[in-house]
């Protein structure tokens, strides 16, 4: 019997470790998506953003794909280059 995504997630989230891992990734992808949306809204390419923050385009591509764990300093540089503000709440 095939399960739809909603049912599968509901079952998986009964395990607290699975839920915690999902929530952690959800935050990461939310940050990435916000930055991609802002970059696109400004009409800026990955290469242009990279030049503006003093790195290379592949570094931006790795970050946007989720395969790079950025430092706060990297996120701050991207935020400033996109005329945005990085706010971290604990």
Beta strands, then each sheet from edge to edge (+ up, - down):
end
